[in-house]
Amino acid sequence: MPKKGHIPERTCVICKKKEIKDKLIRFVAKNQEVLLDEMGILPGRGAYLCMECFPKLKESLKFQKKLRRALRLEV
Ligand SMILES: [Zn+2]
């Protein structure tokens, strides 16, 4: 049986879909702000969004709230 390489999976915080890390967009929390981690190198608590949810983020306040909650920025 061929051995598969380990591909890290992450879950989209909006739709809960599991995707490999490369297909998700990472956000991190910094000083109460949500930062887009384009290079995947920012330290800190991260949350992931899939390609389908990401474009809707700007329009959807609900999505923004969910993302903030996932990053524990909600007070
Ligand atoms: Zn999603």
PDB file of the backbone (N, CA, C, O) and the ligand in Angstrom, with CONECT records:
HET     ZN  A 101       1
ATOM      1  N   MET A   1       0.839  -1.200   0.000  1.00  0.00           N
ATOM      2  CA  MET A   1       0.000   0.000   0.000  1.00  0.00           C
ATOM      3  C   MET A   1       0.875   1.252   0.000  1.00  0.00           C
ATOM      4  O   MET A   1       1.730   1.425   0.869  1.00  0.00           O
ATOM      5  N   PRO A   2       0.650   2.118  -0.985  1.00  0.00           N
ATOM      6  CA  PRO A   2       1.483   3.329  -1.027  1.00  0.00           C
ATOM      7  C   PRO A   2       1.160   4.268   0.126  1.00  0.00           C
ATOM      8  O   PRO A   2       0.004   4.458   0.504  1.00  0.00           O
ATOM      9  N   LYS A   3       2.182   4.826   0.650  1.00  0.00           N
ATOM     10  CA  LYS A   3       1.992   5.717   1.795  1.00  0.00           C
ATOM     11  C   LYS A   3       1.732   7.142   1.312  1.00  0.00           C
ATOM     12  O   LYS A   3       2.503   7.709   0.537  1.00  0.00           O
ATOM     13  N   LYS A   4       0.645   7.691   1.784  1.00  0.00           N
ATOM     14  CA  LYS A   4       0.325   9.069   1.416  1.00  0.00           C
ATOM     15  C   LYS A   4       1.084  10.037   2.307  1.00  0.00           C
ATOM     16  O   LYS A   4       1.265   9.797   3.501  1.00  0.00           O
ATOM     17  N   GLY A   5       1.515  11.115   1.717  1.00  0.00           N
ATOM     18  CA  GLY A   5       2.147  12.156   2.513  1.00  0.00           C
ATOM     19  C   GLY A   5       1.102  12.847   3.362  1.00  0.00           C
ATOM     20  O   GLY A   5      -0.066  12.938   2.987  1.00  0.00           O
ATOM     21  N   HIS A   6       1.523  13.316   4.472  1.00  0.00           N
ATOM     22  CA  HIS A   6       0.547  13.977   5.340  1.00  0.00           C
ATOM     23  C   HIS A   6       0.226  15.370   4.837  1.00  0.00           C
ATOM     24  O   HIS A   6       1.092  16.240   4.746  1.00  0.00           O
ATOM     25  N   ILE A   7      -1.053  15.558   4.512  1.00  0.00           N
ATOM     26  CA  ILE A   7      -1.495  16.887   4.094  1.00  0.00           C
ATOM     27  C   ILE A   7      -2.337  17.496   5.214  1.00  0.00           C
ATOM     28  O   ILE A   7      -3.398  16.976   5.561  1.00  0.00           O
ATOM     29  N   PRO A   8      -1.858  18.586   5.764  1.00  0.00           N
ATOM     30  CA  PRO A   8      -2.613  19.187   6.863  1.00  0.00           C
ATOM     31  C   PRO A   8      -3.950  19.745   6.388  1.00  0.00           C
ATOM     32  O   PRO A   8      -4.023  20.442   5.375  1.00  0.00           O
ATOM     33  N   GLU A   9      -4.993  19.432   7.126  1.00  0.00           N
ATOM     34  CA  GLU A   9      -6.321  19.934   6.785  1.00  0.00           C
ATOM     35  C   GLU A   9      -6.781  20.945   7.812  1.00  0.00           C
ATOM     36  O   GLU A   9      -6.473  20.847   8.999  1.00  0.00           O
ATOM     37  N   ARG A  10      -7.518  21.908   7.326  1.00  0.00           N
ATOM     38  CA  ARG A  10      -8.096  22.894   8.216  1.00  0.00           C
ATOM     39  C   ARG A  10      -9.583  23.035   7.897  1.00  0.00           C
ATOM     40  O   ARG A  10     -10.041  22.662   6.817  1.00  0.00           O
ATOM     41  N   THR A  11     -10.314  23.576   8.849  1.00  0.00           N
ATOM     42  CA  THR A  11     -11.751  23.730   8.655  1.00  0.00           C
ATOM     43  C   THR A  11     -12.113  25.196   8.466  1.00  0.00           C
ATOM     44  O   THR A  11     -11.663  26.065   9.213  1.00  0.00           O
ATOM     45  N   CYS A  12     -12.930  25.450   7.458  1.00  0.00           N
ATOM     46  CA  CYS A  12     -13.421  26.807   7.229  1.00  0.00           C
ATOM     47  C   CYS A  12     -14.321  27.203   8.394  1.00  0.00           C
ATOM     48  O   CYS A  12     -15.213  26.446   8.778  1.00  0.00           O
ATOM     49  N   VAL A  13     -14.090  28.384   8.956  1.00  0.00           N
ATOM     50  CA  VAL A  13     -14.873  28.779  10.134  1.00  0.00           C
ATOM     51  C   VAL A  13     -16.314  29.133   9.786  1.00  0.00           C
ATOM     52  O   VAL A  13     -17.167  29.196  10.671  1.00  0.00           O
ATOM     53  N   ILE A  14     -16.587  29.361   8.521  1.00  0.00           N
ATOM     54  CA  ILE A  14     -17.941  29.732   8.122  1.00  0.00           C
ATOM     55  C   ILE A  14     -18.781  28.502   7.779  1.00  0.00           C
ATOM     56  O   ILE A  14     -19.821  28.269   8.394  1.00  0.00           O
ATOM     57  N   CYS A  15     -18.334  27.720   6.804  1.00  0.00           N
ATOM     58  CA  CYS A  15     -19.163  26.607   6.340  1.00  0.00           C
ATOM     59  C   CYS A  15     -18.718  25.261   6.915  1.00  0.00           C
ATOM     60  O   CYS A  15     -19.345  24.232   6.663  1.00  0.00           O
ATOM     61  N   LYS A  16     -17.630  25.278   7.692  1.00  0.00           N
ATOM     62  CA  LYS A  16     -17.123  24.067   8.359  1.00  0.00           C
ATOM     63  C   LYS A  16     -16.626  22.996   7.397  1.00  0.00           C
ATOM     64  O   LYS A  16     -16.491  21.828   7.762  1.00  0.00           O
ATOM     65  N   LYS A  17     -16.358  23.406   6.175  1.00  0.00           N
ATOM     66  CA  LYS A  17     -15.846  22.475   5.196  1.00  0.00           C
ATOM     67  C   LYS A  17     -14.358  22.238   5.446  1.00  0.00           C
ATOM     68  O   LYS A  17     -13.609  23.163   5.761  1.00  0.00           O
ATOM     69  N   LYS A  18     -13.953  20.993   5.301  1.00  0.00           N
ATOM     70  CA  LYS A  18     -12.540  20.686   5.486  1.00  0.00           C
ATOM     71  C   LYS A  18     -11.802  20.763   4.162  1.00  0.00           C
ATOM     72  O   LYS A  18     -12.241  20.224   3.147  1.00  0.00           O
ATOM     73  N   GLU A  19     -10.696  21.434   4.203  1.00  0.00           N
ATOM     74  CA  GLU A  19      -9.883  21.584   3.002  1.00  0.00           C
ATOM     75  C   GLU A  19      -8.420  21.448   3.383  1.00  0.00           C
ATOM     76  O   GLU A  19      -8.040  21.605   4.543  1.00  0.00           O
ATOM     77  N   ILE A  20      -7.607  21.150   2.373  1.00  0.00           N
ATOM     78  CA  ILE A  20      -6.186  21.173   2.680  1.00  0.00           C
ATOM     79  C   ILE A  20      -5.768  22.632   2.867  1.00  0.00           C
ATOM     80  O   ILE A  20      -6.348  23.556   2.296  1.00  0.00           O
ATOM     81  N   LYS A  21      -4.763  22.787   3.671  1.00  0.00           N
ATOM     82  CA  LYS A  21      -4.308  24.118   4.078  1.00  0.00           C
ATOM     83  C   LYS A  21      -4.090  25.087   2.909  1.00  0.00           C
ATOM     84  O   LYS A  21      -4.406  26.274   2.998  1.00  0.00           O
ATOM     85  N   ASP A  22      -3.550  24.557   1.826  1.00  0.00           N
ATOM     86  CA  ASP A  22      -3.233  25.394   0.678  1.00  0.00           C
ATOM     87  C   ASP A  22      -4.448  26.036   0.030  1.00  0.00           C
ATOM     88  O   ASP A  22      -4.341  27.066  -0.634  1.00  0.00           O
ATOM     89  N   LYS A  23      -5.596  25.419   0.229  1.00  0.00           N
ATOM     90  CA  LYS A  23      -6.806  25.923  -0.414  1.00  0.00           C
ATOM     91  C   LYS A  23      -7.589  26.865   0.474  1.00  0.00           C
ATOM     92  O   LYS A  23      -8.655  27.350   0.095  1.00  0.00           O
ATOM     93  N   LEU A  24      -7.064  27.120   1.643  1.00  0.00           N
ATOM     94  CA  LEU A  24      -7.765  27.999   2.562  1.00  0.00           C
ATOM     95  C   LEU A  24      -7.004  29.297   2.770  1.00  0.00           C
ATOM     96  O   LEU A  24      -5.790  29.378   2.581  1.00  0.00           O
ATOM     97  N   ILE A  25      -7.755  30.298   3.162  1.00  0.00           N
ATOM     98  CA  ILE A  25      -7.150  31.591   3.423  1.00  0.00           C
ATOM     99  C   ILE A  25      -7.065  31.784   4.928  1.00  0.00           C
ATOM    100  O   ILE A  25      -8.054  31.631   5.644  1.00  0.00           O
ATOM    101  N   ARG A  26      -5.892  32.116   5.388  1.00  0.00           N
ATOM    102  CA  ARG A  26      -5.680  32.191   6.825  1.00  0.00           C
ATOM    103  C   ARG A  26      -5.781  33.632   7.330  1.00  0.00           C
ATOM    104  O   ARG A  26      -5.312  34.580   6.700  1.00  0.00           O
ATOM    105  N   PHE A  27      -6.411  33.748   8.487  1.00  0.00           N
ATOM    106  CA  PHE A  27      -6.481  35.033   9.159  1.00  0.00           C
ATOM    107  C   PHE A  27      -5.895  34.876  10.544  1.00  0.00           C
ATOM    108  O   PHE A  27      -5.978  33.813  11.159  1.00  0.00           O
ATOM    109  N   VAL A  28      -5.309  35.936  11.014  1.00  0.00           N
ATOM    110  CA  VAL A  28      -4.813  35.902  12.378  1.00  0.00           C
ATOM    111  C   VAL A  28      -5.305  37.118  13.145  1.00  0.00           C
ATOM    112  O   VAL A  28      -5.635  38.156  12.572  1.00  0.00           O
ATOM    113  N   ALA A  29      -5.340  36.955  14.435  1.00  0.00           N
ATOM    114  CA  ALA A  29      -5.760  38.044  15.302  1.00  0.00           C
ATOM    115  C   ALA A  29      -4.541  38.789  15.816  1.00  0.00           C
ATOM    116  O   ALA A  29      -3.586  38.198  16.320  1.00  0.00           O
ATOM    117  N   LYS A  30      -4.606  40.108  15.673  1.00  0.00           N
ATOM    118  CA  LYS A  30      -3.521  40.913  16.217  1.00  0.00           C
ATOM    119  C   LYS A  30      -4.084  42.223  16.757  1.00  0.00           C
ATOM    120  O   LYS A  30      -4.692  43.010  16.032  1.00  0.00           O
ATOM    121  N   ASN A  31      -3.866  42.425  18.028  1.00  0.00           N
ATOM    122  CA  ASN A  31      -4.356  43.649  18.669  1.00  0.00           C
ATOM    123  C   ASN A  31      -5.813  43.959  18.330  1.00  0.00           C
ATOM    124  O   ASN A  31      -6.143  45.069  17.912  1.00  0.00           O
ATOM    125  N   GLN A  32      -6.657  42.988  18.512  1.00  0.00           N
ATOM    126  CA  GLN A  32      -8.092  43.135  18.263  1.00  0.00           C
ATOM    127  C   GLN A  32      -8.434  43.348  16.796  1.00  0.00           C
ATOM    128  O   GLN A  32      -9.572  43.675  16.458  1.00  0.00           O
ATOM    129  N   GLU A  33      -7.462  43.166  15.939  1.00  0.00           N
ATOM    130  CA  GLU A  33      -7.727  43.318  14.522  1.00  0.00           C
ATOM    131  C   GLU A  33      -7.597  41.982  13.811  1.00  0.00           C
ATOM    132  O   GLU A  33      -6.866  41.092  14.247  1.00  0.00           O
ATOM    133  N   VAL A  34      -8.326  41.864  12.704  1.00  0.00           N
ATOM    134  CA  VAL A  34      -8.237  40.651  11.903  1.00  0.00           C
ATOM    135  C   VAL A  34      -7.305  40.917  10.726  1.00  0.00           C
ATOM    136  O   VAL A  34      -7.559  41.794   9.900  1.00  0.00           O
ATOM    137  N   LEU A  35      -6.247  40.162  10.665  1.00  0.00           N
ATOM    138  CA  LEU A  35      -5.290  40.349   9.580  1.00  0.00           C
ATOM    139  C   LEU A  35      -5.338  39.177   8.612  1.00  0.00           C
ATOM    140  O   LEU A  35      -5.455  38.020   9.017  1.00  0.00           O
ATOM    141  N   LEU A  36      -5.246  39.494   7.343  1.00  0.00           N
ATOM    142  CA  LEU A  36      -5.161  38.463   6.330  1.00  0.00           C
ATOM    143  C   LEU A  36      -3.713  37.983   6.251  1.00  0.00           C
ATOM    144  O   LEU A  36      -2.792  38.764   6.013  1.00  0.00           O
ATOM    145  N   ASP A  37      -3.544  36.707   6.454  1.00  0.00           N
ATOM    146  CA  ASP A  37      -2.199  36.137   6.453  1.00  0.00           C
ATOM    147  C   ASP A  37      -1.899  35.521   5.092  1.00  0.00           C
ATOM    148  O   ASP A  37      -1.991  34.309   4.898  1.00  0.00           O
ATOM    149  N   GLU A  38      -1.543  36.385   4.171  1.00  0.00           N
ATOM    150  CA  GLU A  38      -1.355  35.940   2.787  1.00  0.00           C
ATOM    151  C   GLU A  38      -0.246  34.906   2.619  1.00  0.00           C
ATOM    152  O   GLU A  38      -0.369  33.964   1.837  1.00  0.00           O
ATOM    153  N   MET A  39       0.816  35.095   3.351  1.00  0.00           N
ATOM    154  CA  MET A  39       1.959  34.199   3.200  1.00  0.00           C
ATOM    155  C   MET A  39       1.890  32.990   4.136  1.00  0.00           C
ATOM    156  O   MET A  39       2.697  32.065   4.042  1.00  0.00           O
ATOM    157  N   GLY A  40       0.924  33.020   5.024  1.00  0.00           N
ATOM    158  CA  GLY A  40       0.821  31.931   5.986  1.00  0.00           C
ATOM    159  C   GLY A  40       1.957  31.910   6.983  1.00  0.00           C
ATOM    160  O   GLY A  40       2.373  30.849   7.450  1.00  0.00           O
ATOM    161  N   ILE A  41       2.453  33.085   7.304  1.00  0.00           N
ATOM    162  CA  ILE A  41       3.613  33.145   8.179  1.00  0.00           C
ATOM    163  C   ILE A  41       3.391  33.939   9.462  1.00  0.00           C
ATOM    164  O   ILE A  41       4.243  33.955  10.351  1.00  0.00           O
ATOM    165  N   LEU A  42       2.235  34.598   9.548  1.00  0.00           N
ATOM    166  CA  LEU A  42       2.008  35.425  10.726  1.00  0.00           C
ATOM    167  C   LEU A  42       1.795  34.563  11.963  1.00  0.00           C
ATOM    168  O   LEU A  42       1.110  33.541  11.914  1.00  0.00           O
ATOM    169  N   PRO A  43       2.382  34.982  13.056  1.00  0.00           N
ATOM    170  CA  PRO A  43       2.191  34.228  14.296  1.00  0.00           C
ATOM    171  C   PRO A  43       0.833  34.547  14.923  1.00  0.00           C
ATOM    172  O   PRO A  43       0.177  35.521  14.554  1.00  0.00           O
ATOM    173  N   GLY A  44       0.439  33.732  15.846  1.00  0.00           N
ATOM    174  CA  GLY A  44      -0.793  34.003  16.569  1.00  0.00           C
ATOM    175  C   GLY A  44      -1.908  33.055  16.209  1.00  0.00           C
ATOM    176  O   GLY A  44      -1.751  32.131  15.411  1.00  0.00           O
ATOM    177  N   ARG A  45      -3.039  33.318  16.826  1.00  0.00           N
ATOM    178  CA  ARG A  45      -4.188  32.462  16.641  1.00  0.00           C
ATOM    179  C   ARG A  45      -4.726  32.605  15.222  1.00  0.00           C
ATOM    180  O   ARG A  45      -4.962  33.720  14.757  1.00  0.00           O
ATOM    181  N   GLY A  46      -4.913  31.515  14.553  1.00  0.00           N
ATOM    182  CA  GLY A  46      -5.374  31.586  13.183  1.00  0.00           C
ATOM    183  C   GLY A  46      -6.765  31.025  12.985  1.00  0.00           C
ATOM    184  O   GLY A  46      -7.215  30.155  13.731  1.00  0.00           O
ATOM    185  N   ALA A  47      -7.437  31.534  11.973  1.00  0.00           N
ATOM    186  CA  ALA A  47      -8.715  30.978  11.555  1.00  0.00           C
ATOM    187  C   ALA A  47      -8.686  30.883  10.039  1.00  0.00           C
ATOM    188  O   ALA A  47      -8.012  31.661   9.364  1.00  0.00           O
ATOM    189  N   TYR A  48      -9.431  29.917   9.515  1.00  0.00           N
ATOM    190  CA  TYR A  48      -9.358  29.682   8.078  1.00  0.00           C
ATOM    191  C   TYR A  48     -10.696  29.862   7.396  1.00  0.00           C
ATOM    192  O   TYR A  48     -11.757  29.575   7.951  1.00  0.00           O
ATOM    193  N   LEU A  49     -10.604  30.350   6.166  1.00  0.00           N
ATOM    194  CA  LEU A  49     -11.780  30.546   5.342  1.00  0.00           C
ATOM    195  C   LEU A  49     -11.544  29.868   4.000  1.00  0.00           C
ATOM    196  O   LEU A  49     -10.438  29.916   3.461  1.00  0.00           O
ATOM    197  N   CYS A  50     -12.578  29.240   3.463  1.00  0.00           N
ATOM    198  CA  CYS A  50     -12.400  28.611   2.164  1.00  0.00           C
ATOM    199  C   CYS A  50     -12.585  29.635   1.050  1.00  0.00           C
ATOM    200  O   CYS A  50     -13.016  30.762   1.293  1.00  0.00           O
ATOM    201  N   MET A  51     -12.260  29.237  -0.152  1.00  0.00           N
ATOM    202  CA  MET A  51     -12.314  30.136  -1.305  1.00  0.00           C
ATOM    203  C   MET A  51     -13.735  30.612  -1.612  1.00  0.00           C
ATOM    204  O   MET A  51     -13.933  31.668  -2.214  1.00  0.00           O
ATOM    205  N   GLU A  52     -14.710  29.820  -1.191  1.00  0.00           N
ATOM    206  CA  GLU A  52     -16.093  30.202  -1.461  1.00  0.00           C
ATOM    207  C   GLU A  52     -16.602  31.232  -0.470  1.00  0.00           C
ATOM    208  O   GLU A  52     -17.377  32.121  -0.821  1.00  0.00           O
ATOM    209  N   CYS A  53     -16.163  31.105   0.756  1.00  0.00           N
ATOM    210  CA  CYS A  53     -16.644  32.022   1.781  1.00  0.00           C
ATOM    211  C   CYS A  53     -15.872  33.342   1.770  1.00  0.00           C
ATOM    212  O   CYS A  53     -16.412  34.391   2.122  1.00  0.00           O
ATOM    213  N   PHE A  54     -14.633  33.278   1.372  1.00  0.00           N
ATOM    214  CA  PHE A  54     -13.792  34.461   1.415  1.00  0.00           C
ATOM    215  C   PHE A  54     -14.359  35.677   0.665  1.00  0.00           C
ATOM    216  O   PHE A  54     -14.356  36.779   1.213  1.00  0.00           O
ATOM    217  N   PRO A  55     -14.848  35.504  -0.579  1.00  0.00           N
ATOM    218  CA  PRO A  55     -15.373  36.675  -1.294  1.00  0.00           C
ATOM    219  C   PRO A  55     -16.614  37.268  -0.645  1.00  0.00           C
ATOM    220  O   PRO A  55     -16.928  38.444  -0.833  1.00  0.00           O
ATOM    221  N   LYS A  56     -17.311  36.444   0.118  1.00  0.00           N
ATOM    222  CA  LYS A  56     -18.547  36.925   0.749  1.00  0.00           C
ATOM    223  C   LYS A  56     -18.284  37.673   2.046  1.00  0.00           C
ATOM    224  O   LYS A  56     -19.156  38.355   2.585  1.00  0.00           O
ATOM    225  N   LEU A  57     -17.079  37.528   2.520  1.00  0.00           N
ATOM    226  CA  LEU A  57     -16.733  38.100   3.815  1.00  0.00           C
ATOM    227  C   LEU A  57     -16.959  39.611   3.874  1.00  0.00           C
ATOM    228  O   LEU A  57     -17.451  40.138   4.871  1.00  0.00           O
ATOM    229  N   LYS A  58     -16.595  40.289   2.801  1.00  0.00           N
ATOM    230  CA  LYS A  58     -16.717  41.746   2.771  1.00  0.00           C
ATOM    231  C   LYS A  58     -18.162  42.212   2.895  1.00  0.00           C
ATOM    232  O   LYS A  58     -18.460  43.214   3.546  1.00  0.00           O
ATOM    233  N   GLU A  59     -19.059  41.450   2.246  1.00  0.00           N
ATOM    234  CA  GLU A  59     -20.464  41.857   2.236  1.00  0.00           C
ATOM    235  C   GLU A  59     -21.222  41.398   3.467  1.00  0.00           C
ATOM    236  O   GLU A  59     -22.220  41.997   3.868  1.00  0.00           O
ATOM    237  N   SER A  60     -20.732  40.341   4.048  1.00  0.00           N
ATOM    238  CA  SER A  60     -21.519  39.729   5.103  1.00  0.00           C
ATOM    239  C   SER A  60     -21.006  40.040   6.505  1.00  0.00           C
ATOM    240  O   SER A  60     -19.924  39.614   6.909  1.00  0.00           O
ATOM    241  N   LEU A  61     -21.812  40.784   7.215  1.00  0.00           N
ATOM    242  CA  LEU A  61     -21.470  41.128   8.591  1.00  0.00           C
ATOM    243  C   LEU A  61     -21.473  39.878   9.470  1.00  0.00           C
ATOM    244  O   LEU A  61     -20.704  39.756  10.423  1.00  0.00           O
ATOM    245  N   LYS A  62     -22.354  38.971   9.117  1.00  0.00           N
ATOM    246  CA  LYS A  62     -22.455  37.722   9.860  1.00  0.00           C
ATOM    247  C   LYS A  62     -21.147  36.922   9.750  1.00  0.00           C
ATOM    248  O   LYS A  62     -20.658  36.362  10.731  1.00  0.00           O
ATOM    249  N   PHE A  63     -20.613  36.889   8.557  1.00  0.00           N
ATOM    250  CA  PHE A  63     -19.350  36.195   8.326  1.00  0.00           C
ATOM    251  C   PHE A  63     -18.230  36.859   9.114  1.00  0.00           C
ATOM    252  O   PHE A  63     -17.401  36.192   9.732  1.00  0.00           O
ATOM    253  N   GLN A  64     -18.225  38.182   9.080  1.00  0.00           N
ATOM    254  CA  GLN A  64     -17.186  38.921   9.798  1.00  0.00           C
ATOM    255  C   GLN A  64     -17.239  38.629  11.283  1.00  0.00           C
ATOM    256  O   GLN A  64     -16.214  38.477  11.947  1.00  0.00           O
ATOM    257  N   LYS A  65     -18.469  38.554  11.791  1.00  0.00           N
ATOM    258  CA  LYS A  65     -18.639  38.248  13.211  1.00  0.00           C
ATOM    259  C   LYS A  65     -18.153  36.842  13.534  1.00  0.00           C
ATOM    260  O   LYS A  65     -17.507  36.608  14.556  1.00  0.00           O
ATOM    261  N   LYS A  66     -18.477  35.917  12.645  1.00  0.00           N
ATOM    262  CA  LYS A  66     -18.043  34.530  12.860  1.00  0.00           C
ATOM    263  C   LYS A  66     -16.534  34.419  12.866  1.00  0.00           C
ATOM    264  O   LYS A  66     -15.946  33.700  13.675  1.00  0.00           O
ATOM    265  N   LEU A  67     -15.925  35.139  11.957  1.00  0.00           N
ATOM    266  CA  LEU A  67     -14.466  35.115  11.870  1.00  0.00           C
ATOM    267  C   LEU A  67     -13.858  35.709  13.133  1.00  0.00           C
ATOM    268  O   LEU A  67     -12.903  35.168  13.690  1.00  0.00           O
ATOM    269  N   ARG A  68     -14.417  36.816  13.574  1.00  0.00           N
ATOM    270  CA  ARG A  68     -13.910  37.451  14.791  1.00  0.00           C
ATOM    271  C   ARG A  68     -14.086  36.532  16.001  1.00  0.00           C
ATOM    272  O   ARG A  68     -13.235  36.465  16.888  1.00  0.00           O
ATOM    273  N   ARG A  69     -15.209  35.835  16.007  1.00  0.00           N
ATOM    274  CA  ARG A  69     -15.468  34.929  17.116  1.00  0.00           C
ATOM    275  C   ARG A  69     -14.475  33.768  17.098  1.00  0.00           C
ATOM    276  O   ARG A  69     -13.987  33.332  18.140  1.00  0.00           O
ATOM    277  N   ALA A  70     -14.189  33.281  15.896  1.00  0.00           N
ATOM    278  CA  ALA A  70     -13.231  32.189  15.760  1.00  0.00           C
ATOM    279  C   ALA A  70     -11.842  32.619  16.220  1.00  0.00           C
ATOM    280  O   ALA A  70     -11.048  31.816  16.709  1.00  0.00           O
ATOM    281  N   LEU A  71     -11.581  33.895  16.050  1.00  0.00           N
ATOM    282  CA  LEU A  71     -10.279  34.421  16.482  1.00  0.00           C
ATOM    283  C   LEU A  71     -10.339  34.938  17.921  1.00  0.00           C
ATOM    284  O   LEU A  71      -9.380  35.507  18.442  1.00  0.00           O
ATOM    285  N   ARG A  72     -11.488  34.721  18.537  1.00  0.00           N
ATOM    286  CA  ARG A  72     -11.713  35.159  19.918  1.00  0.00           C
ATOM    287  C   ARG A  72     -11.536  36.669  20.093  1.00  0.00           C
ATOM    288  O   ARG A  72     -10.946  37.138  21.067  1.00  0.00           O
ATOM    289  N   LEU A  73     -12.054  37.397  19.141  1.00  0.00           N
ATOM    290  CA  LEU A  73     -11.980  38.852  19.237  1.00  0.00           C
ATOM    291  C   LEU A  73     -13.298  39.451  19.709  1.00  0.00           C
ATOM    292  O   LEU A  73     -13.396  40.640  20.015  1.00  0.00           O
ATOM    293  N   GLU A  74     -14.290  38.600  19.758  1.00  0.00           N
ATOM    294  CA  GLU A  74     -15.601  39.077  20.174  1.00  0.00           C
ATOM    295  C   GLU A  74     -15.599  39.287  21.683  1.00  0.00           C
ATOM    296  O   GLU A  74     -15.173  38.416  22.442  1.00  0.00           O
ATOM    297  N   VAL A  75     -16.076  40.441  22.103  1.00  0.00           N
ATOM    298  CA  VAL A  75     -16.117  40.683  23.548  1.00  0.00           C
ATOM    299  C   VAL A  75     -17.469  40.358  24.142  1.00  0.00           C
ATOM    300  O   VAL A  75     -17.666  40.509  25.348  1.00  0.00           O
TER     301      VAL A  75
HETATM  302 ZN    ZN A 101     -16.306  28.109   3.756  1.00  0.00          ZN2+
END
